[in-house]
Amino acid sequence: MKKWGFILLAFILWIGVMPKPSSAAQQASFEKELNQYLEEVSKQRGFKVTREHIEFSLAQYEEKIENFDSVEELRDFLGEVIQKDLSNLTEIYDEFNLNEASLRQLLQEHGEDLDEYVFVENLYDAVMLYIERDPNFDKNLQDYLAKISSIRGFPVTIDHINRSLSLYERKLEDFKTVKSLERFLGEVIKKDLSNLSYIYDEYDLNEKELRQLLQEHGKKLEDYVFLDDLEEDVITFLSEEWDTGVEDELLYDLLTVFEQEYGLTKEEIERLKNHLRSIEEHLMKEETIIALLDLADRMMAFEGFDEATELTKSQIEELISIFKDFQRIFKIKVTFSLVKDGSEKELSLFDLFNLKELINAKLKINIYSESGEFLADLLITGEIVDSDTLHRTGQTIRHGAQEAKSVKQEKNVSQKIEKKLKAVKDNENKTVKGAKLPKTDSGYGMNAIVGLFIVLAGFLIFRQARKV
């Protein structure tokens, strides 16, 4: 994992749960654009597409409309709309040996109708889940191996396929047709390497430099069959060089935002990083990861609530205990204060839990080492955000800590791979329709604490990943 990459990710996640400036005008603009998008999609689909249709589609990927900053981003994520004459379903028909009648019958057998689907990708995932495995799979697989062997210029075997699938925690048995397997694995590297121009351009390499980079890591071009696999390793192998190059530039850009909106400086990030380096031996211990997993589980145990007044005394005590345990793990002390009219008023944790809005004031988070050395402070202003962040953050921290605990190197996965991988993985354990979390509101205090948890956990997981 890239050194600064995880640090930047941690702060981006923090921004995601921290209160941030918003306005009624911005919300109104989003709703207006969303309504325009719904009208556009309705014309393409041939029936009235509502917000509920969009939420249904997003639920398959455990997403919500509120998670998108713009309608354009939402449009890109949802992808191609099913045309009202179904003329753009030929790929699904071809891949799964279906026609319109057999597709409708397949969906009907599972209590669904084609008119419930708006987007091609959602429909594809449903068919992938419901379809029986092709009885000619083995024969078609041999034909596929022969085809890609000709493209690659050397014999490609089932072992090559299994190695590629293992990179994404997949198995051959997960696929019901060879065409879906081919779709997942992506483009094959040509024997004359003529389709590597994207990698050369994207990562500022030529063939000689690419071969040298791979050789430095015990690899060669001939080890790869698929472009996606090669690109993922190129990203990983270049990460150390990016530590002092591209990532410094990204950090500089983000620092500008942090300085303007949160009062965070480059020096403060450096102090936080140096503090964690000074306790690296402690952070690398198995018991530290176990403690982090335990805290994640305790966070996930909280159900949705609107404000701290709805919590019992024991629940508030548990939240305070979780927060104190986080401070012990990272060997820091954190204080909170309300800044208004040039003066500061210190806040207790209980006061913080009950802080629901900031009017002409800022919330200041002060971070110190256990010895009292000042590390950083952040100034927070704006509106409250969704309250299910506490439960989701527990899940995020548990997932990351489990990866660190199992000493598994995380790879940077491109969006196209991540999305198709998630779709296949989700199909194993849930229905297509999925479930949606209720929307409630929580206060500033809760989101400030959750944000701090994410930053600290992000640093810890980053240090563990670097160690392997």
C-alpha positions, 0 to 999 in steps of 0.5 A: 500500500502506498505510504501517503495513500492510506494517510490521504484515504484516512483523512478523506474518510474523516471528511466523509463523516465530519460536519461540513459546510452545506446549504439549502441551495446546494441541496435544492440544486441536487434535487432539481438535477436528480428530478431531471435525471429521473425524467431522462431515465424514464424516457429511455426506460419507457416507464416512470422511474422514481427515486425508489427505483434508484434506491433499489438499484443502489442497494445492490451495492450497499450504496445510497443516494446521499453518498453521492456528491453530484447527480453526474457521479450517481449517473456514472455509477449506475451506468447504462439504462435499459432501453424501453425496446430492450435493444441493449440487452443483446450482451446479456442474451448472448452471454447467458444464452437467453432471449427476452422470453427466457429472461422474463421466465428466469426472473419470474421464477424468482418472484421478479419482473423485468420491469423492476429493473432500470439499469443494465448492470443491475439486471446482469447481476441478477441473471448472474445470480439466478442462472444455472451453470452452463452444462457446456462450461468445461468445453467452452473453457477449453475453447476460451483457453485456446483463443487467449493462448493465440492472443497472448502468444504462449499456452494459457492454462487453467492454472493461469486462470486460477492465479488471476482469479485468486488475486480477487479472491475468486474461484472458477466455480464462482462463474456459471458461463465462460463468457461471464468469466471472460468478462470478469478477467478482461482484456488479454495482453497481446503477444506483440504487447501492442495494447500496453500503451495505456499502461505506458501512458498512465504510469510514464513507462516504456517497455524497457522500464516496465520490464525492469520494474517487474524484474526488480520485484521478481516478475516478468511480462510473461508472467501475466495474461491479463491487462488488469493483473499487470496494471495492479502490480504496476501500481503496487510496485511503483508505490514507493516511488510515489511516496515522495513524488505524486503523493506529495503533490496530492498531499499538498493539494489536500492540505490547501483544503484542510488549511482553509476549512479545518485549520489543519497544517502540513506540520500537524500531519507530520507531527501525527505521523511522527507520533505513530512512528514512535509507537510503531512497535506497540501498534504492530503487536497482535494484541493491538489489532485484537483490541481494535477488532474488539472496539469495532465490534462494540461500535457496531453494536449500537443501533440507529438513534437520533441524539444522545438523549435517546441513549441509556446511561449504560450506553453513554458509559459504553461510548465514553469507554470506547473513546477512552480505549481508542486514546489508550491504543494510540497513546494520545489525549484528546480534548474538545472545545467550543470556539465562539467570539474569540473565546473557547469553552471546554466541552466534556464528552457528554456535552459533545454527545449532545451537541447537535448544531453549531451556530456562529461557532466552531468545534475544536478538536485538540490532539496531544501525545500522552506526554502532553506534546501538541500534535494537531487541532481541527476546527469543524463547522457546518451541518450534521450528517447521517447517524449510521456512520457509527455502525458503518465505521465499526464495520470499516475498522473491523474489515481493515483490522482483519486484513492487517491481522491476517498480514495480507497486503492490500492492493489498489483496485481500479474502480471498474474491477472493484465494482464488478468484484463487489457485485459477484461477491455480493451475489453469493450471500444476498438477494438482488434486492438487498436491504437499505439502512434507515436514515436518521440524524446524529449530533456533531459530537458523535460524528467528531468522535467517529471521524477521529476513530477512522483517522487513527484506525486508518493510520494503524492499518496503514502501519500494519500493511507497510510492515508486510 
